[in-house]
Amino acid sequence: MNTEQVLLNKWRNLTSHKQQEVLDFIDSLGSQSSETEWQYLEQRPSSWRKQLYLKGRRLKAFDLWANMMANEMTSEEVADNWDVPLEAVRESIRYCETHQDLLKQEALIERRHLEERGIPLEPKITS
């Protein structure tokens, strides 16, 4: 079962009130995205994700930002590492900092999906 099917099954199990809450939440996220014009970022209509990707790349803005944070890199280092314009990195940072709720929600959905498939998420501990 793919992600869309899993989400559809979960949707069908929600009460109509909860479904409306989800729809209202999605609408609020859409209005946040449309309020800002992004030069380097775009939405992928074919993806279940609502977060933005770098235009012309299969790379989420979040991936740049998370890579920068995890590896304690500067914006310039990330731009060089991923071969993207420096302003694209800065725009990705602004986007991620202003869309934390969406990013957390999508990470939670992805985590649940992986857990349902039995994929281990914790690192293996070796002695």
Steps between C-alpha positions, in 0.01 A plus 500: 500500500650837399497818707195642324299185571605503865397865535170438320419211736578719800287778352203267464526405868475862616172648614355771276594758764864384501504495119388863499775590749757341269360686198509830689860432603599423141330818379693704755827348379413579141431862582836524679680375191311721259567812707869487409642487152799272491767542236672164549228286657189331363230260608472156343134436416568129446646457848300435817734746666402865515847627584698669226778362283782675318385581148624247247643268767373202697620674813280630781583834658494313830780269383733796446409652835527170691836424337626840603384460859615139545846565357542849647563644155477858382258602226796532266620147577151358437474687169836359394425149628162476321605710198216751539503881508570653839172692484314167452651380828403822676148478360476138616604605850237777508237257378586233757512749786154634410335163430603293803147368563469359149846343511432338838162369383648344186788347696249343738298357211817360341613348833162331552509363147847353551402351837191339344726339240726365775801708401730553800556867577739477792872448434639154562716479810807284462717383785 
